[in-house]
Amino acid sequence: MKLNALTLALLATSTVAHAQQQEEHEHINDYEVIVINASPLDKTALESAQPVNIISGDALKQKNAHSLGETLAMEPGINNTHFANVAGSPIIRGLGGPRVKITQNGLDTGDVSRGGPDHAVTTETSTAQQIEVLRGPATLLYGSGAIGGVINVVDNRIPSEPVYGIQGNANVSASTNNDNKEGSYDLQIGNGRWALYTDAFIRRANDYETPSFTNDEGETVDHVENSFIDAQGGTIGASYQFDDGFFGVSYQGLYQEYGIPGHDHGHGEEEDEHEEEPGHEDEHEHAEAGPYADLEQERIQFAGQWRNPFSGFNRLDFRAALTDYQHQEIEDNFVATQFENEQKEIRLIGQHKEIAGWKGAVGWQWDISDKAAFGEEAFTPNTSRRTQGLFWVVEQEFGSHHVDLGVRHERTSLSSEERKLDTFDATSASAGYLYHFSDHTSVSFNLSHAERAPAANEVFANGNHFATRTYELGLGYELHEEELDEYHVEPNEVAIKTETSNNIDAGFHYENDSFHANLNVFYNRVDDFIYDDFIGLNSEQLHGDEDHDHEEHAHEEEHEHDHDGLQVVQFKQVDAELYGYELELDWKFAEHWSLHGFSDYTRAKQRDGDDLPRIPAQRIGTEVRYQAVGWDGAIGYTRYMEQDKIGQNETVTDAYGLLNARVNFYPEWLANYGATLYLKGENLTDQLGFVHSSFIKDDAPVTGRRFQAGVSISF
């Protein structure tokens, strides 16, 4: 689970390479040299039968954004949940939430982002080396939470290779539109044996501006109120290199305050009063605009590797993390709701020697999570999850033919204060085939059977979730109609099933000196698919147990915009199918000019024909790039098609297009520092666009015209 020496050299010198443009302008595809950390078999993307995206170096710097979802939003097959710009999680091929595993160096991030789109993902990409996206089921290595895919954010907080001297990166930037200012650095110091790592970042942004639009309350506005961001964090780590491996530890602290848009509870008059009063310019000055989240996470991580440990094994890799997470949702300087998660995870992987020609790895994963919620939005009771998994993956080359096989079994138990569930057993298996027709052309096929235990909120939810303006009701409950338009919430005694996916991927890859093409098509048949259905009821039509009942309705009366109640979202299990494609093309049509294009599409529906909700629209994008000595630039346009394949009680989302441009300068007089000066323009035509996958679509369109300038250095 490491980068090879060539990869590190490429990452460290990427900006210098731009400054010293080669006469031949060779096309170098990062896929050919960058090892996938998420794989225990040291694969590159071109050696994987499963579709993989790797974003690193300058490309990662250009895409970096506050949220992980926004950072990856333009990757083929990846979309963003888009809770304005304050929180965003990746959606892979129409699947998000608990179906997409988000990891930091192979270990779960330990936050609560999988349980709600308004909850931030606790990764920081400004100090990352690369981001790996495994599209399609990746449950073999990462468990049932990866039934839709894996996002692995890789940094060097625990150096796994010897470090000599000082090396690092730094970046500062500023933006118009929301007055965003940010800076970050990462630094390594070592003597070949000992290595010390440190990083830090800071980000400040105000509410972002948009073209004028009418929100769901009938108001005409030109910004997204309460979309401010105050974030900072830092990491310190160290490792020791011995003759046959290394061992290290790191500590990370992450702190964020961000607004919760679309959640105004009648603060208008209070805001005016505060504006007239002095002395409110403290760290919570943004709170006057409405409720906000105050997030803290502390994380201790361990990593080690032992090469040639004993007979039959090439190496053992060890990783562990202890994560203490909490965030408070604060209104009028009062903690309305608090979410907590204490998570512990251990992964132990042994890469064994060949068995009858098969190279492989066996692994064990242990993961426990204790989540708690207090307050008016504690829509899920305190829950505990315990998971253990065993897996084995192997591969072998037969001339130009490459075969991957793997199997995993895991056991998960879920329990809450109100309800205890039986243990879920999940078994997953996959078979991949890759054939190289020539040095330029290959095809791949990947078959996978994956099973997923339900997430805690999918089972236990029973309460108001004001941020998404919904009342969530989990699989553990059912509704009984008492009288006309009045319903009673009762425990559901029907057995809850594991979600079962049978997925096939087919891929085609072609590459020569001037042209590169990647095409993937997929079909995913899912039995007992769990989804949240807008059933057309209002929370004021619900009645339940007296002790639970309803303090929630009392809270609703306190919230001005909720006087009519909240939409009821009920989790259900149905049989579903998802299919679609991802296409990516690069053509160098002149010495300095190249053309990039991409398109993706996911069709998701129940097997009885009804559409699934919040599925991203089809996209088509193109970008013209120019590369010269000392500078390069690009201008591109992405079209988001109309999404009219909608779930129950959803609305059609209109098509829109975004025009973006960027230019990078590599001053010769700063070449020794690997310096890049850059300027980006986003949504240059100031187009109004709504994101179909967003829970607050009508209140949070995409950011209006924005310019960003910055400088980055590598040393």
N, C-alpha and C positions, 0 to 999 in steps of 0.2 A: 504494500500500500504506500508507494512512494513514487516520486518523479525521477526519471533517469537523468543522468548528467547533461545530456543534450538538451532535454526539456528545460532544465534550470538555466542553461546558458542562453537559450532562446528568449526565455522570459526576462532575464536580466539585461539583455542587450537589444530588446525589440525596438526601442526608440532610436538607439544609435544606428541600428540597421537602416531605419528610414532615412536618417540624415546622410548616410553614405550609400545612396541608391546604387544598386548594381547596374552596370551597363546592359546586361542581358535581361534585367527585369524578370528573373526566374519566378515562376509560380511555386510557392511552397505552401502546401496544405498542412496546417497544424495537426490535422487528424493523423497524419502519417508518423508523427514523432511524439505526440503527447500521450502519456500513459493515463488510462482511466483509473483514478484512485478508487472508485467505487467497485472495481473488479479485483478480486484476489489473485487473478492470473496474469497481471501485467499486460493487459490488452491495450491496443490503441483502438480508436473508433473504427478504422478500416478493417480491423480484425474481429469486429463484433457482429454477430448475426442480428443482435437487437439494435434498433436505431438509437444512436447516441449523438448528442450535440455537446461540443466542448467550446466554451467561451473563455478566452484568456488574453493576456497581454493588452495591446492597444484596443482591441475589439471590446474587451471588458471595460476598459476605462471609458470608452465612448458610450457604452450602454448603461453605465452605472447610474442608479437612481435610488431614492430613499427606500423603496420597498423592493423585495425580491421579485414580486409579480411584475412590477413595472420594468425592472432591469431586464427580464426575460421576455417581455411581451411581444417582441418582434421576431422571436425565434420560431421557425416552422413548427407547427403543432402545439405551441404554447400560447396561452392567453392569460389575462389578469382578472382577478375578481373585482378589482377597481372599487375599493371603498374610498371614493375620491382619490387623493394622492397620499393619504395618511396611513393606509394599510392596504396591502395587496398581496395575494397568494397566487402562485402559478396554477393554472388549469392545463392539464395535459390531455389532449384529444377529448375534450368535453368533460373530463373527470377532475374533480378537485376535492377540497376538504380532506377527510380522513383517508382518501384513496391515493393521495400523493404524499409520499414520504419526503420530508425535508430534513437534511442532515448537515452537520458541520463536521467535516473530516470523518464522515462515515457514521456519526452518532447523532441520534435524534436531537433536534434543537431544544426540546424540553419546554416549549411555550404552550399556549392554548390556542394558537392560530387555526388549528384544524377544526375547532369547535365553533368558530364564528368569523365572518368576513371582516368584522370591525376590529379583530384582534391581530396585532402586528406579528410578523415573523421576526424572530430575534437573530437574524443573520445580518452581517454587515459586509457588503460586496466591495466597498471602496478599499478595503485592506486585503481582499482575497487574491489568490494567485489564479484560480480558474474556477469555473462553475461547470459541473457535468450534469447533463439532462439525459436520463434513460427513459425513453418513451415506450409505453406499454408496460405490462406487468413485470415487476422486478422483485417479486415476493421471495424468490429463492434466497437472496442475500439479505433482504431487509424486512421480511415478514409481511403479514397481511395488510399492514398500512401502506404497502407499496403496490397494491393491485392495479393502480393506474400509472405508476411510474415513480422515479426517484429524482430529486434535485439535491446534488451534493456540492456544497460550497467548501472549497479547499483553500486553506491558508497554511502558513508555515509556523504557527504559534508554538508547535513543538518541533524544532528542526530535526528532520530524519536523516540528513546528510551532513558531513563535516562542513563547518563554516570557518573560513579563514579571513581575518580582518573584519572590515565593516562593509555591509551592503544593505540597500534598502530602497524605498520609494517614498515620494511625497507628492501631494496634490492639493491645490487650492482652486476654488472656482466661485463665481457669483453669477446670478441669473436675474433677468427681468421677470415681470409678471407677478411672481410671489416674493420678490426680494430675497431669494434663496442665497445663502452664503454657507460654504462648507469647506472643510479642510481635513486631511487625513495623512498619516504616515505609517510605515512599517519599517522596522530596523532589526538587523541581525548582526551580532558581534560574536566572533569565535576564534579559537586558537587551534582548531582541528579536533580537539577532544570535547571541550566544553563549548556550548553555544547558548547565547542569551537572545531572546526575541522580545520585542515590545511593539505595540501599535496603539494608535488612538485616533479618534475621529470626532468631529463636532459638526452639527448641521442646524441651521436656523432658517425658518421660512414662514412667511405670513400666509393668509388666505390667498388662494390662487384665483386669477381672473379668467373669465370665459366670455365668448360672445353672449349677447343678451338672450335669455331664455325664460320661459315660464315654468316655475317649479310646480310640484303637485299640490301646493296650497293656493295656486293661482296668482302668485306674485311674479313680477318681471324683475329679474336680477341679472347682474353681469359678473358675478363671482360666486364661489362656493363658500358660504359662510362657515366659519369654525373649521377650516382646513389647515390650520397652522401646524408647524412641526418644530419641536425643540428636542434634539437628540444628541447624545454623546456617549462615549464608551471607550474602554481601553483594555488591553490584554498584556500580560507579562508571562513569559514562558522560558523554560530552560531545558536543555537535554545534554546527556553525556554519551559520547560515542566510545564504545569499547570495540575490541577487535572483531567481534562477531555480531554486532548489532548496536542498539541504542536504547535509552530509556529517558523519558522526560515527563514534565508536568507543566500545566499552564493554569492561569487564573484570568477570568474575564469578568468585567463589570459593565453592564449595559443599562442606560437610563434614557427614557423617552417620555416626553409629554406631547400629546397630539390631540387635536380637536376631534370631536365625534360629529361629523356633518349630518344634516337631516334629522337632528335630534333636539331641536330648539324647544325648550319648555317654557316659553313665555318670558324670555330674558330681555326682551326689547326695552321695557321701561327701566329695568335695573341697569342695563347697559348705558342708557342715557344718563342716569343718575351718576354712575361711576365716572363717566366721561367728564362730568362737571366737578368731580372731587379730586383733589390732589392726593398723592401718596399711594396710588394704586399701580405704580410702575415697578412691581416686584416680579419675582420669577413666575407668578401665576397671572400676569397681566392678561393673557389670552383667555383666561377662564371667564371673563366678563361676556364673551361672545356666546357662551353656552357650555355644556358639559364637555369634559375632556378626560383623557386617559393618562394616568401617571404610572409608568411601567418601570420595573426594576428586575434585573436578572443577574444572579451570580452563578458562575459556572467554573468548576474545577475539572480539568480534563487530564487524563493520563494516556501515554502512548509508549509502546516499546516494540522492539523487534529482536529476535534471536535467530541468527542464521546458522544453518547446520546444527540444530539443537541435539538431535539424536537420530539413530538409524531410521531411514524411511521418510524423513522430512527435510525439505530444503530450508524452511524457515517457519517461525511462529510469529504472528502479529497479534498484539494485544492493544485494545483500546477500551477506555472506561470514562464515564462522565458522571458527575454529581451536579445536578442543576436545581437551583432554588429560584423560582419565578413567582412574581406577583404583579398584578396591575389593579389599580383602583380607578373606578369611573366616578369622577368628582363633579358635583353640581352645587353651585352657590357655596363653595368652600366646604362642602359636606360630602363625605364618602358615601355615595349612594349604593355602590356595589364593589365588591372586592373579589378577584379571582386569584387562586393560588395553585401552584403545581410543584410538587417535589418529585423529581424523577432521578432514577439511578439506572445506568445501563452499562453492560459489559459485553464486549465482542472479542472472541478468541478464534483466530483462524490459523490453521496449519496448512501450508502448501506442501503437499506430499510429492515424493519422487514418482516417476512414471510407473504405472501398473499396466502391463501388457500394452505399452505404448501410449497410455492415457495419462496426461498431465492433469493434476487436479488439486482441489483444496477442500478441506472439511472445516466446518465452523460451528460454534455454539454462541447463542445470543441470549442474554438474560436482561429483562427490562421490567421495571416496576414504576408505576406512576400513581400518586395520590393527589387528586384534585379536589379543591374546595371552593365554594362560592358563597358569599354572604351579601344580603341586601336585596333591593327591589328587582334587580335583573338576574338574580340567582335562579335562572330558569332550569338549571340542572342541579340536583342535590350533590352532596359530597360523594365522590366515587373513587374506587380503587381498581387498578388494572394490574394483573400479573401475567407476564408472558415469558415463555421459554421456547427456544427453537433450535433445531439441529438441521444442518444442510450439508450437501455434498455436490460440488460442481466439477466436471471434468471436460477435457477437450483433447482432440487429436487431429493431426494433419495427415491426409491421405493424398500425397501429391498436391494437386491444386484444389483439393477438397478439404474443407475444415468442418468438423462436427463438434457441437457443444451439447452436453447433457447435464441435467441437474435435478435435484429433488430436495424438498424441505418439508419438515413436519414441525408444527408448533402447537402449543397449548396455551390458551388465554382464558383467564377467569375475570369476570366483571362483577362488581358488587357496589351497592350504594346503601345509604342509611335507610332507604325505604324499601329496597327490593334487592334480593340476592339472586344471581343467575347461575345456572349450571355452567360448567366449563365448556368452552368451544375448542374443538380440535380442527385444525386446518392443515391440509396437505397440498403442496404445490409441486409441479413438475414442469420441465421445459425441454425442448429439443430444438437446436439451431443448426442450420446448414449454410455454409458459405462456399461459393465456387468462384475461383478466379479464371475467367476465360483467357485473360492475358494480363500484362502488366498494367493495362489501362481499365479493364472492365471486370466487374464482379456482380454476382447476384446473391441474394441471401433470402432464407426463409426461417421463420422462427415460430414454433408452436408452443403455447404455454397453457397450462391449467393452473389457475390460482384461486385460492379460497381466502375469504376475509371475515374475521369476527367483527361484529358491529362495534362502532365507537360508543363511548359512554353517552354522549349527548343524543345519539340516534336512538338509544333505548330509554334513557331516564328523563329526558327533557319534559318539563311540564310547567311552563310559566312564560312571563312576558320577556321579550327581547326587544327593548325599545330601539336599540341602535338600528336594527333591521325592520323595525315597525311590524313585528310579528309576534304571535303567541305560538311557541313551539311545543309540540306534543309528540313524544317519542313512541317507539314501537311497544314500550311497556304499558301503554295506555290505549283505551278505546273510548269512543263516544257512543252514548245511548240517548236517543231522542225521548225526552220526557213528555213534552207537549210541543205544539207547533213552534218551531224555531227556537226551542230551548233544549239544551243538551247537557248531559251529565258525564263527567270524566270519571272513568273507573279503571282499575288495573286490568291489563289484558293477560289472560291466562294462556293464550295461544303461544306455542313454542316459537321462539325466534330462530331463524335459520342463518347459517353462514352464507355469505354472498359468494357465488361461484362464477368465475370467468373462464371462458375458453376463447383464446385469442390467437389469430394467425396474422403474421406480418410477412410481407414480401417486399424486398428492396432491390433496387438497381443502382449501381454506382459506375460512373465513367469519369476518367480524368486523363488529360494529356497536358502539354505545356501551355495551351491557351484556352482549354475548355474543361469545365467541371460540372457534373450533373449528379444529383441525388434524388431518387424517387422512392417513396415508401407508400404502400397501400396497406390497410389493415381492416380486419373484421373482428369484432369482439362481441361474443354472445354471453350475456350475463344472466344467470338464474338467481332469483330472489334478490334482485337489485334494490338497494335501499335508497330512497329519494324523499325529499321534502316537498309535499304537495300542497299548493294553495287550494284549500277545499271550499272556499267561498263562504266561510263562516266568519263571524265577528267574535272577539273574545268575550264580549258582554253577553253572548248567547250561551256561554259555558258556565257550568256549576260543578263543583267538586267537593272534596272534604272540607269541613268547616275550618280546620286549623290552617289549611293551605289556601282556602278561598278567599277568605280571599282578601288577604292583605293585598293581593295583586290588583284587584279592582279598586281598592282604596288608593293604591298608588296611581292607577290610571287617572283617577279623578284629579290628582295633583298635577297632572301633565296636560297642559292646555291643548296640545295638538292631538291628544289621544282620547278626547272626550267621547268620540264615537267608537272607541275600542280599537283593537289591533286585528289584522288579518290572521286567521288561524292557519298554521302550517303543520300538517300532520305527516310524520314519517310513515312510509308504506314500503312493502316489498312486492315487486312485480318482476316479471321476466322482461328483459330488455336486450336491445342490440344497438351497437355503435359501429359505424364504419366510415372510412374516409381516406384521405391521402395527405402527404406532404411532399412538396416539390421545391428544389433549390437548384439554381443554375448560376454559373459564373463563366463569362466569355470575355477574354482579352482580345479585342478586335483591332487594336493598334498598339504601338510601342508604349504609349502612356495611358491609353484608355481601356476601360473594361466596363462590362455591364453585368449587374447582379439582379437576379429575379427570384421571387419565391411565391408560393401559394399554398394554402392549406384549407381543409374542409373536414368537418365532422358532422355526420348525420346521426342523431340519437333519438331513439323512440322505444316505446313499449312494444312488445311483440304483438299486442292487439291493435297497434296502429297509432295510438295516441303519442304525441311528442313529449319528450322530457323537457323540464324547464331549464332556463338560463344556459342554453348551449350557445357558445360563441358563433358568430356568423362566419361565412367564407371570406377569405382575404386574398387579394392579389397585390403584390408589390414589386416595384422595380427601382433600381438605383444606378445612376451613371457615375463612374469613379474616374478621377484623373490623378495620376501619380507622376511627380517630377522630382528633380534633385532639390532637396530642401523643403518641399511641401507636398501635400496631397489634399484632395477635396472630393466631395460627393454631393449629389442632390438626388433625392428619391421621393417617390409618391406611393402611398399604400391606400388601397381602396377596401373599405369594409362594406360588404354587401348587406342588403336588407335581410333581416332575420324575421321571416314570417312562419317558420316552423316552431310554433310556440306551445308551451304547456298550458294546463288549465289555469284560467284567470290571469294569464300573462298578456302583455300588449306587444304588438309588432314594433321592432326597432328599425328606424330608417337607415338607409345607407349614408355613408359619409367618407371623405377622403382626407388624408393628412399629407402635406408637403413639408419635407424636412431637408436640411442641408447642413454640411459641416466642412470645416477646413482646418488642417493641422500644419503647423510650421515647426521646422527642426533647425533652429539657428546654428550656424557653423561655429560661432564663438561660444556656444553652450554645449557643443557636442560631447565634451568630456564628462558632462553631467547627465547625458542622455535626456536632454530637456525637450519637451513638447509644449508649444503654445497652441491652444485650440479655441475655436469658436463654433458654436452650434446654434442653429435656428430650428425650432420645432413648430409645427402647425403654422407655417408662414402665411397661409391665406386666412388664418383666424376662423377656421371651420368649426361649426357647432356639431358635436358628435356625442351620441349616447352609447354607453357600453351595455350590451344586452345581458352580460353575465353578472352585472352589478345588482345587489339588493336595493341600492338607492339610485337606480338608473335615472329617474326623473329629476333628482336633486343634485346630481354630481356628474355633469358632462365632462368630456376630456378637457385638458388644459388648453386655454387659448394661446395666441401667438406668444412665443417665449424665446429669448436669446440667452445663451450661456457662454461665458468666457472663462478660461482657466489656464493653469500651467501645471505640468507634472514633470518630475525629474526622477531618474533612476541612477543609483550610484553603487 
